[in-house]
Amino acid sequence: MLRTTPTTVAGADPALLAVDEEVAEALHEGRPVVALESSVIPHGLPYPANLDLAHDIDAAVRASGAVPARVGILDGRIVVGMSKEHLERFASDPGIPKVSTRDLGIVLAGGGTGATTVSSSLVAADLAGIRVFSVAGIGGVHRDAPHSFDISADLVQFTRSRTAVVCAGAKSMLHPAWTLEWLETAGIPVIGYRCDEFPAYFSVSSGVRNPHRLDDLRQIAAAAVAHWDTGTATSVLVTHPIAEADGIPSEDVEAALAEATTLAERDGVTGPAITPYLLKAIARATEGRTSAANRSVLLSTTALAGEFAVQLSLELAAREETGR
């Protein structure tokens, strides 16, 4: 059941936002909620494996004590909290397009349907008042950025969304040091949860250190709230790596990426098509190990996001009680 709720952004049209009743009640009561993207469903694993994974991700959030709120666009309306019927529709139709912040207004005005990326999902989370978002790997600065200027819209949206983003670092084909430098310039905190090094999605480490490390989710929640209390309206990134047993050695990923990049240049693949192209090439080169790694990191990241959402809700409640 869907229910339209008031948005948290002045001037936003409530008719564009439909929030699932369970999600709306949890937000109203101050209970923990985790927002999720939907592009991974039609553009990830083949059907019905993608549907099974979506259900398992929702279950991982619930097992951690939070409510899942997957974001999608259905018939010109942003949906926050997709039903089983919505998930089935998205999983069975690989033709549903990805929608980023650039595309959001066009799709909504045209009454279209779309699978939200990180950036557009964060827009929806802000509108609904959700403070925690989970994704396995964020976008970032591409390795050919000095020539292509290819920088993910995710990074720009982090400067606009007061949301804690729980992730396993940046996608493996990106430049981790340049991505962290961009985030530092934008004033976006990056906190490693029980890890010194910035994760690399499929791999435990990118070889670059996290700017900060904290080993207690309560401390991270307090840091996030303090960051927002200063009036800074940016995201806070919480990073934690894939389980070592499930990860792919970084040298294997780098070798596969080098070959895939050469093929992409030969085939003239650029822009939004480059990331899925490189991911598929890496999967082939690693003999499918990325599928298992992807499942592992999606589940572990969403479970952690649920745990963090619980701590953040407690921190926010404590601040409200003390009037801070």
ChimeraX attribute file (.defattr): number of C-alpha atoms within 10 A of each C-alpha:
attribute: neighborCount
match mode: 1-to-1
recipient: residues
	/A:1	10
	/A:2	17
	/A:3	15
	/A:4	17
	/A:5	16
	/A:6	17
	/A:7	21
	/A:8	14
	/A:9	13
	/A:10	7
	/A:11	7
	/A:12	12
	/A:13	11
	/A:14	17
	/A:15	13
	/A:16	15
	/A:17	23
	/A:18	26
	/A:19	24
	/A:20	20
	/A:21	16
	/A:22	17
	/A:23	27
	/A:24	25
	/A:25	12
	/A:26	14
	/A:27	18
	/A:28	10
	/A:29	9
	/A:30	14
	/A:31	19
	/A:32	28
	/A:33	31
	/A:34	31
	/A:35	32
	/A:36	29
	/A:37	24
	/A:38	26
	/A:39	24
	/A:40	19
	/A:41	28
	/A:42	25
	/A:43	19
	/A:44	18
	/A:45	18
	/A:46	14
	/A:47	17
	/A:48	13
	/A:49	12
	/A:50	22
	/A:51	22
	/A:52	15
	/A:53	19
	/A:54	23
	/A:55	12
	/A:56	16
	/A:57	21
	/A:58	21
	/A:59	18
	/A:60	24
	/A:61	28
	/A:62	19
	/A:63	13
	/A:64	18
	/A:65	18
	/A:66	25
	/A:67	25
	/A:68	26
	/A:69	27
	/A:70	26
	/A:71	29
	/A:72	28
	/A:73	30
	/A:74	19
	/A:75	14
	/A:76	20
	/A:77	21
	/A:78	26
	/A:79	26
	/A:80	31
	/A:81	25
	/A:82	25
	/A:83	15
	/A:84	12
	/A:85	9
	/A:86	14
	/A:87	20
	/A:88	19
	/A:89	15
	/A:90	28
	/A:91	27
	/A:92	16
	/A:93	14
	/A:94	17
	/A:95	12
	/A:96	19
	/A:97	17
	/A:98	21
	/A:99	24
	/A:100	22
	/A:101	19
	/A:102	11
	/A:103	13
	/A:104	21
	/A:105	13
	/A:106	13
	/A:107	20
	/A:108	18
	/A:109	12
	/A:110	11
	/A:111	13
	/A:112	16
	/A:113	20
	/A:114	27
	/A:115	25
	/A:116	29
	/A:117	24
	/A:118	29
	/A:119	26
	/A:120	26
	/A:121	31
	/A:122	33
	/A:123	24
	/A:124	26
	/A:125	28
	/A:126	20
	/A:127	22
	/A:128	26
	/A:129	19
	/A:130	24
	/A:131	22
	/A:132	27
	/A:133	28
	/A:134	28
	/A:135	23
	/A:136	27
	/A:137	23
	/A:138	26
	/A:139	21
	/A:140	28
	/A:141	27
	/A:142	23
	/A:143	19
	/A:144	13
	/A:145	14
	/A:146	10
	/A:147	8
	/A:148	11
	/A:149	12
	/A:150	17
	/A:151	20
	/A:152	19
	/A:153	19
	/A:154	20
	/A:155	21
	/A:156	17
	/A:157	19
	/A:158	25
	/A:159	18
	/A:160	16
	/A:161	22
	/A:162	26
	/A:163	26
	/A:164	28
	/A:165	26
	/A:166	30
	/A:167	30
	/A:168	30
	/A:169	34
	/A:170	25
	/A:171	24
	/A:172	26
	/A:173	25
	/A:174	23
	/A:175	18
	/A:176	25
	/A:177	18
	/A:178	15
	/A:179	21
	/A:180	23
	/A:181	12
	/A:182	17
	/A:183	20
	/A:184	13
	/A:185	8
	/A:186	14
	/A:187	16
	/A:188	20
	/A:189	21
	/A:190	21
	/A:191	25
	/A:192	27
	/A:193	22
	/A:194	14
	/A:195	19
	/A:196	19
	/A:197	23
	/A:198	30
	/A:199	28
	/A:200	32
	/A:201	30
	/A:202	33
	/A:203	28
	/A:204	24
	/A:205	24
	/A:206	23
	/A:207	15
	/A:208	14
	/A:209	17
	/A:210	22
	/A:211	14
	/A:212	15
	/A:213	19
	/A:214	16
	/A:215	12
	/A:216	12
	/A:217	20
	/A:218	17
	/A:219	14
	/A:220	24
	/A:221	23
	/A:222	16
	/A:223	18
	/A:224	23
	/A:225	19
	/A:226	12
	/A:227	18
	/A:228	15
	/A:229	11
	/A:230	8
	/A:231	9
	/A:232	15
	/A:233	17
	/A:234	22
	/A:235	27
	/A:236	27
	/A:237	24
	/A:238	29
	/A:239	29
	/A:240	28
	/A:241	27
	/A:242	28
	/A:243	15
	/A:244	13
	/A:245	9
	/A:246	18
	/A:247	22
	/A:248	21
	/A:249	13
	/A:250	18
	/A:251	10
	/A:252	13
	/A:253	20
	/A:254	14
	/A:255	13
	/A:256	20
	/A:257	21
	/A:258	14
	/A:259	14
	/A:260	21
	/A:261	20
	/A:262	11
	/A:263	15
	/A:264	17
	/A:265	11
	/A:266	9
	/A:267	9
	/A:268	10
	/A:269	15
	/A:270	13
	/A:271	12
	/A:272	11
	/A:273	10
	/A:274	17
	/A:275	18
	/A:276	12
	/A:277	16
	/A:278	22
	/A:279	18
	/A:280	15
	/A:281	20
	/A:282	26
	/A:283	16
	/A:284	14
	/A:285	18
	/A:286	16
	/A:287	10
	/A:288	13
	/A:289	16
	/A:290	23
	/A:291	15
	/A:292	13
	/A:293	20
	/A:294	19
	/A:295	19
	/A:296	18
	/A:297	25
	/A:298	23
	/A:299	22
	/A:300	20
	/A:301	26
	/A:302	29
	/A:303	25
	/A:304	22
	/A:305	30
	/A:306	29
	/A:307	22
	/A:308	27
	/A:309	29
	/A:310	24
	/A:311	20
	/A:312	27
	/A:313	20
	/A:314	18
	/A:315	20
	/A:316	15
	/A:317	14
	/A:318	12
	/A:319	13
	/A:320	10
	/A:321	9
	/A:322	7
	/A:323	7
	/A:324	8
